[in-house]
Amino acid sequence: MDTTGAFRQSITEARLTNWTTVYWGPVVEADVVLAALRSAGLPAELVYQSTVAGAPLGPGPMDSRVVVPDHYTRAAAAIIAQADHKQKQLGARRPSRPTMKVLLARVIAVLFLAGILWTVANIMFPGLSPFMARPF
C-alpha cells in the first residue's frame, strides 16, 4: 500500500515542525537522496516546492527537499556526506552553470544556423522570398 501520496497531500508546515530538511535541490537528485536514506532505514520524505498555504503543488526543477524527523538528522547528514565523498572520489562533478561566454557562443551558433537555413530555403524556393531578385 502506497502511503507516500497520502503523506504528500496532507503535509503542512505545522506537520513539519519536528522534521528537518537534509537536502534541497533538483527533483531527480532528491529522489536519489530519498532512496539512499530509506534504504539505510531512515524515515525520510520528499516535499515538492513550498508547503505554505496557497503555493502551487507539483515538482519544480529546483524545488524539492528531503526531510527527516529531527532525531534522524545526524544519521542522514552522515549518509549524505559519505555519498558526496564517494562521488568526489570517483571523479564525478556536478554540472556547473554555463558562463556568459558559453551562452553567447550558443546564441551566435543558433543565429548562424538560422541564417544558413534561411539561405538554403531561398536558394531552393526562390519565389517565396520578397527580398531576392527575380530572374527575368
C-alpha positions in Angstrom: 0.0 0.0 0.0 1.5 3.3 -1.1 1.2 5.9 1.7 3.6 8.5 0.3 0.9 10.0 -1.9 -1.4 10.5 1.1 1.6 12.0 3.1 2.4 14.5 0.3 -1.3 15.6 0.1 -1.7 16.1 3.8 1.7 17.7 4.5 1.6 21.1 6.1 4.1 23.4 7.7 2.6 22.5 11.1 3.3 18.8 10.5 6.9 19.6 9.5 7.7 21.3 12.8 9.6 18.2 14.0 11.2 17.5 10.6 14.5 18.9 9.3 15.4 19.5 5.7 18.6 17.5 4.9 18.7 18.1 1.2 17.3 20.8 -1.1 17.8 20.6 -4.8 16.6 19.2 -8.2 13.8 16.6 -8.1 16.0 13.8 -9.7 18.8 14.3 -7.2 16.3 14.5 -4.3 14.8 11.2 -5.4 18.2 9.6 -5.3 18.9 11.0 -1.8 15.5 9.8 -0.6 16.1 6.3 -1.9 19.5 6.2 -0.2 18.1 7.4 3.2 15.2 4.9 3.0 17.5 2.0 2.1 19.5 2.9 5.2 16.3 2.5 7.3 15.7 6.2 7.9 12.1 7.6 7.7 12.6 10.3 5.0 10.0 12.0 2.9 10.2 14.1 -0.3 8.5 17.5 -0.2 7.8 19.3 -3.5 8.1 23.1 -3.6 6.8 25.1 -0.7 4.2 23.7 1.8 2.9 27.2 2.7 -0.8 27.5 2.1 -1.6 28.8 -1.3 1.6 27.7 -3.0 1.1 25.7 -6.2 1.7 22.0 -5.9 3.9 19.9 -8.1 7.6 19.4 -8.7 9.8 22.2 -10.0 13.3 21.8 -11.3 14.9 23.2 -8.1 12.1 23.0 -5.7 12.2 19.7 -3.9 13.6 18.8 -0.5 14.1 15.7 1.6 13.0 15.9 5.2 13.7 13.6 8.1 12.5 13.6 11.7 14.7 15.8 13.9 16.3 12.9 15.8 17.5 11.3 12.5 19.2 14.5 11.2 22.8 13.5 12.2 22.4 10.0 10.6 21.0 11.4 7.4 23.7 14.1 7.2 26.4 11.4 7.7 24.9 9.2 4.9 24.7 12.2 2.5 28.3 13.3 3.3 29.6 9.8 2.8 27.8 9.6 -0.6 29.2 13.1 -1.6 32.7 12.0 -0.6 32.4 8.8 -2.6 31.1 10.8 -5.6 34.1 13.1 -5.4 36.5 10.0 -5.2 35.0 8.6 -8.3 35.6 11.9 -10.1 32.0 12.8 -10.7 31.4 16.5 -10.9 28.1 18.4 -10.5 27.2 20.3 -13.7 28.1 23.9 -13.3 26.1 26.8 -14.6 27.1 27.9 -18.1 29.1 31.2 -18.2 28.1 34.2 -20.1 30.7 33.4 -22.7 29.2 29.9 -23.3 25.7 31.4 -23.5 26.8 34.0 -26.0 28.5 31.3 -28.1 25.3 29.3 -28.2 23.3 32.3 -29.3 25.7 33.0 -32.1 25.7 29.4 -33.2 21.9 29.3 -33.3 21.8 32.6 -35.3 24.4 31.3 -37.7 22.5 28.1 -38.3 19.2 30.0 -38.8 21.0 32.2 -41.4 22.2 29.1 -43.2 18.7 27.6 -43.2 17.2 30.8 -44.5 19.8 31.0 -47.3 19.2 27.3 -48.3 15.4 27.8 -48.3 15.7 30.9 -50.5 18.0 29.1 -52.9 15.7 26.0 -53.2 12.5 28.1 -53.4 13.4 31.4 -54.9 9.8 32.6 -55.5 9.0 32.6 -51.8 11.2 35.5 -50.7 10.3 39.1 -51.5 13.9 40.1 -50.8 15.5 38.1 -53.6 15.8 39.5 -57.1 13.6 37.6 -59.6 15.3 36.3 -62.7 13.7 37.6 -65.9 
